[in-house]
Amino acid sequence: MSVPTTKRGGTVASRAMRPVNNLVEKFIPSALVFAIVLTFIVAILALLATDSNPVLIVQSWGDGLAGLLGFITQMALVLMLGFILANTRPVRKMLRALSRVPRSALSSYVFVFLVAAIASLITWGLGLVVGGLLAREVAAQARERNVRVHFPLLVASGFAGFVIWHMGYSGSGPLTAATPDSFIAKQLGAPLPISETLFAPWNLIAIVATIVLVGLALYLAAPRGEDKIYELRTDAREKLVDIDDEVSTPADRVDASRLPTLLLGLMLLAYLVIHFAKGGTLTLDIVNWSFLCLILLLVRNPFELMALTRHSASNVGEILLQFPLYAGILGIMTGTGLIEVISEAMIAVSTPQTFGLLAFLSAGVVNFFVPSGGGQFAVQAPIMLTAAAQLDVDPSIPIMAVAYGDQWTNMIQPFWALPLLAIAGLKMRDILGYTTMVLIASGIVFAATMVFASL
């Protein structure tokens, strides 16, 4: 898909986006090729920056390919269950009701970003799914009202909400630090409560500031004047799934009954209540079981659930193919010690006042090569905490620095955009120009926050 541009009209920001979008469209490859190229870049860096030989690099890569299989399954479930949930009739009605809220093109971009940001603060998986689906619904509603909305920017706005996920309730780094007997708690000698990380005043202020600044950036980047607009195709919204619920046998009557899915949904709901009542936290597994619980309670019968599953399963293909490549990249980074080289190079020039900023920047660099938040935190956080202790820096600073860096460069890394792009039917290069602006706007807030918190 090409996003056309013109030479005149628009704001300074929208005019500035034209050459960026044109460059990205021409030279950024597909997400699969991006992952392959990134694999060889990391291998070459490991060869040059560490004492690893080619045999160790290839072995580390091969050993790492299977390193995220559990996580890959979780991600596939996030996408598939998110699709199923969003295509149940009650949720479709809710999304359509929300999509009627914005009345203009400019308000549409900001609205989709705001809803996706709130959802991402609750849990990142919800934010990704909601961002893509709401972008599609808003675009379709706008078209019906003859309001011209630039669909790539609308999808970019949905993905932009993901830029604050690690500051919210499902932030894996701070939650790990707050968990008794976790590797971070053992290193610190005690858990680090989320009142000092996620609910620290400076983090809450940063959330609001990021939402305001990124929302403003998206507003200013929106096409205006003579800018060409790529609209959503009239047939791009998925129709309600056809359900073959013909009842002709006793077995069909069971499949058409509400009782099996309802009973299983209630049982799963009981489990979730017990989990949280006993102090359980929100994990990726719990997100998936929450999705499944809602699906079981909302579908009319097993016939509908099976039809929705068949319809949604085809969307997980790219994740199943590409995520092992990123697991292999993580294997090279950890197996050769390259991640320590990158982190320690930044630490070497740090002072107590600049440590937070430099730790954030190094985490952003590492995340570009290791986009798994949990995986990056497991490898990088202990290094940062050791350095922070040497500089007498409060441990909340390195914890949140890694969290900020992890979410920050996601805006130019296609790893996490895959679920949302699959929903929207776009490619990473269609939105990368806009998400680069989000990277800049959010980076200003994150960097300033780290400097302020370190004073």
Salt bridges, closest charged atoms under 4 A:
GLU137 OE2 - ARG92 NE 3.94
GLU137 OE1 - ARG96 NE 3.72
GLU137 OE1 - ARG237 NH1 3.29
GLU144 OE2 - ARG237 NH2 2.70
GLU226 OE1 - ARG8 NH2 3.12
ASP227 OD1 - ARG18 NH2 2.38
GLU231 OE1 - ARG143 NH1 3.89
GLU231 OE2 - ARG148 NE 3.59
ASP235 OD1 - ARG233 NE 3.58
GLU238 OE2 - ARG136 NH1 3.13
GLU238 OE1 - HIS311 NE2 2.33
GLU304 OE1 - ARG300 NE 3.28
ASP406 OD2 - HIS166 ND1 2.82
